[in-house]
Amino acid sequence: MRVGGRGIPLAAFCLVAVVDLGSLAVGFTPGHVVAKPLLMPLLAVYARVCGGPRLLVAALLCGWGGDVLLLFDAEPAFLAGMGCFAAGHVCYLVLFGRPALRAPAWVPPAYVFALLATVSGLWPDLPADLRVPVAGYSALLVAMAAAATRMGLAAGIGGALFVLSDMLIATGVAGWPQLARPDLWIMLTYVAAQFLLVSGVLKALGTRSAPAPAYGETSTDTP
């Protein structure tokens, strides 16, 4: 029963992810529109069932808000979606301050370099009213990604993939040349990033090792 309780939301998340990515791969827009808003709520349910902290669930639900808003092809929706993701990064940053692990010494300078190089490269090609918001969001994003390395390898890779996913979005906004099916690569890196961040947090905080109460038992713990 323990495996089933945790496995159902995870299996549902994986199934919806396959539907979403498959829809993007074949250009079936309705499939993407239906599947995308389900991804982060399902991952949030999985995180919570595994005993994940509320800040982790909050970060995922902020991502859900951003996912929904970015389905609309309008600049106000884009800015609001970016705000939702920024709020999620703040949740992650607070959460990543808990473990005693230290990020490798080379990580912060590497992310600072990546931030400066990316923003300076994109700046001339971004719409004027998006330059400052994108630069501010990018700084918050790389801070989250650098801090994620304190949660272990999985979370560190997740943070890096989040940066890559948002970089693909930013280059599209700037009108740079894109890969074929750019939305597919954006969602692939984003879904993998969020899943790896969740996995890293659960492992680092030891929630996966805590036994779930058996059927008929009650727990006195309050997560």
TAVENPE-V663785 format. One record per backbone hydrogen bond with DSSP energy under -1.0 kcal/mol. CO is the residue of the C=O (numbers start at 1). NH is the residue of the N-H. If there is no record, write none. Layout:
# TAVENPE-V663785
[[CO	NH] [CO	NH]]
This chain:
# TAVENPE-V663785
[[1	5] [2	6] [3	7] [4	8] [6	10] [7	11] [8	12] [9	13] [10	14] [11	15] [12	16] [13	17] [14	18] [15	19] [16	20] [17	21] [18	22] [19	23] [20	24] [21	25] [22	26] [23	28] [27	29] [28	32] [29	33] [30	34] [31	35] [32	36] [35	38] [36	39] [38	42] [39	43] [40	44] [41	45] [42	46] [43	47] [44	48] [45	49] [46	50] [47	52] [48	51] [53	57] [54	58] [55	59] [56	60] [57	61] [58	62] [59	63] [60	64] [61	65] [62	66] [63	67] [64	68] [65	69] [66	70] [68	71] [69	72] [72	74] [74	78] [75	79] [76	80] [77	81] [78	82] [79	83] [80	84] [81	85] [82	86] [83	87] [84	88] [85	89] [86	90] [87	91] [88	92] [89	93] [90	94] [91	95] [92	96] [95	98] [104	107] [106	110] [107	111] [108	112] [109	113] [110	114] [111	115] [112	116] [113	117] [114	118] [115	119] [116	120] [117	121] [118	122] [119	123] [122	125] [122	126] [127	130] [130	134] [131	135] [132	136] [133	137] [134	138] [135	139] [136	140] [137	141] [138	142] [139	143] [140	144] [141	145] [142	146] [143	147] [144	148] [147	150] [148	151] [149	152] [152	156] [153	157] [154	158] [155	159] [156	160] [157	161] [158	162] [159	163] [160	164] [161	165] [162	166] [163	167] [164	168] [165	169] [166	170] [167	171] [168	172] [169	173] [170	174] [171	176] [172	175] [181	185] [182	186] [183	187] [184	188] [185	189] [186	190] [187	191] [188	192] [189	193] [190	194] [191	195] [192	196] [193	197] [194	198] [195	199] [196	200] [197	201] [198	202] [199	203] [200	204] [201	205] [202	207] [214	217]]
